[in-house]
Amino acid sequence: MTAVAVPKPPLPRFATGPVAAVAVVHIAVLTALSSRYGFHRDELYFIAAGNHPASGYVDQPPITPLLARAATALFGDTPSGLRVAATLCGGVTTVLIALVAREFGGGRRTQFAAATATALSGYVLVMSHMLATNSVDMVMWTAIGLLGLRLLRTGDGRWWLAIGAVVGVGMANKWLVLVLLAALGIALLVTGPRAVFASGWTIAGIAIAVVLVVPQLFWQIRHGFPMLTVASGIRADDGTKNRLLLVPMQLVYLSPVLVPVWIAGLARLWRAPQLRWARAYALSYPAACLILVLVGGKPYYAVPLLLILLAAGADPTLRWIARGGKRRHGYAGILAAAGAAISVVVALPVLPITALRGPVMAFNKDQGEQVGWPEFTSTVARAWQRIPPDQRPKAVILTGNYGQAGALERFGPGLGLPRPYSNHMSYADWGPPPDTMTGPVLYVGTLRPAVLAAFGDCQRVAVNDNSFGLPNDEQGTEISLCSQGHEPWSRIWPRLRTFY
């Protein structure tokens, strides 16, 4: 096998104690706060998807739903039980970034600083608090980044095997990993060392990744690649906004206080002779941003690469602070404390629910999406009582989005509600209602033209109020009672389906 001739600098010892302490505190704080507010709409969907195990879903690969199923089975069907998976992802990411700092020659203090900055950054706190596909994706990107650095630093092609395995697992969670691979590939072709590709181990790593991806790839092929349909819909709806916000949001996702740190890391990787072997990582971040601009991807997709740059910038930042004496130390401490406080308030459920209105939800609307689901279910239950008792056995509850369906599935049985159906995302694959369900339809959400065409007369019977006056996506949701249409469910179901 061909080895790549690159420098092999000795690494400092890993700061096991300090980094472990950061990870443990991070996990403990997230665990203590995980039961506040409630489930996020996506979490309710992941729980439902986990109860319908498959090699793929309309809008995602299978790993996050499977994690949701495992976490709720092991730790309880509660927000805190579900979020054990997300919290562990945050702790693992913290350790991985400390290891990345070590790859760049960072000693004990630098590793501790990188881990602490990671644990207190806004993006990592959000993804550690609630389970999302990006919770796992954050771990996958940082792990691939670390393994890539090992490959470049040592020139040992066998690291391709580990990279291939992590890429395969990452693809089973979110295909966004392809953006990272494209960005790193472009950067390596531009800056080198290009010889890193000239190895039989490269082919072996690719083969491992392909084998792991095959099951979900076949699922997508059998179903007509619905993930591409979802992606095109998101791009059509939000592509322009995503492009306009990509640069400014990079400045706030980790923390404005950390912007000088990751900029220092980018400059260091580009300029430092002793890190010339890692120069591609300086170019990979702007390359990823360019790819996202071209495809209209969401601004936070590139943030895990900022964590790599943060690790690179930790050492020069600490040295700059040390050169400034007590005054600079004092200013740095104040800024760090302020940045950490802002990240915690924006990312975690530490405020009273009524205090979320305004700046908090402007920066992190997901806080509001964790509020009001039991109240929403109660509103639907009251509307259900409007249906005459003799008609309820053949009546159907149909929702306009997966969050509504997930909430009714989770909280509805306790209020006497039947199984909900939805035409949204993978919920559409778990329907339609049996054709024998010929009673009225309780429709939750905006009455789209396809819904109005499918059913008879629809009358609004309730409007949801989360009781906190919080302007989240379900505040003001209308519930309408419709008469059954003239066609069976199996015939109208394809016309009702929505992918975004």
Sequence and secondary structure as in RCSB ss.txt:
>XXXX:A:sequence
MTAVAVPKPPLPRFATGPVAAVAVVHIAVLTALSSRYGFHRDELYFIAAGNHPASGYVDQPPITPLLARAATALF
GDTPSGLRVAATLCGGVTTVLIALVAREFGGGRRTQFAAATATALSGYVLVMSHMLATNSVDMVMWTAIGLLGLR
LLRTGDGRWWLAIGAVVGVGMANKWLVLVLLAALGIALLVTGPRAVFASGWTIAGIAIAVVLVVPQLFWQIRHGF
PMLTVASGIRADDGTKNRLLLVPMQLVYLSPVLVPVWIAGLARLWRAPQLRWARAYALSYPAACLILVLVGGKPY
YAVPLLLILLAAGADPTLRWIARGGKRRHGYAGILAAAGAAISVVVALPVLPITALRGPVMAFNKDQGEQVGWPE
FTSTVARAWQRIPPDQRPKAVILTGNYGQAGALERFGPGLGLPRPYSNHMSYADWGPPPDTMTGPVLYVGTLRPA
VLAAFGDCQRVAVNDNSFGLPNDEQGTEISLCSQGHEPWSRIWPRLRTFY
>XXXX:A:secstr
               HHHHHHHHHHHHHHHHHHTTSS   HHHHHHHHHHTS  S  SSS SHHHHHHHHHHHHH
 SSHHHHTHHHHHHHHHHHHHHHHHHHHTT  HHHHHHHHHHHHTSHHHHHHHHS  HHHHHHHHHHHHHHHHHH
HHHH  TTHHHHHHHHHHHHHTT TTHHHHHHHHHHHHHHHS GGGGSSHHHHHHHHHHHHHHHHHHHHHHHTT 
HHHHHHHHHHHHHHHHHHHHHHHHHTTSS GGGHHHHHHHHHHHHH GGGGGGTHHHHHHHHHHHHHHHHT  GG
GGHHHHHHHHHHHHHHHHHHHHHTHHHHHHHHHHHHHHHHHHHHHHHSS S GGG TTHHHHH GGGGGGS HHH
HHHHHHHHHTTS TTTGGG EEEESSHHHHHHHHHHSGGGT   EEE BGGGGGG    TT  S EEEES   HH
HHHHSS EEEEEE   SS    TTTT EEEEE   SS HHHHHHHH B  
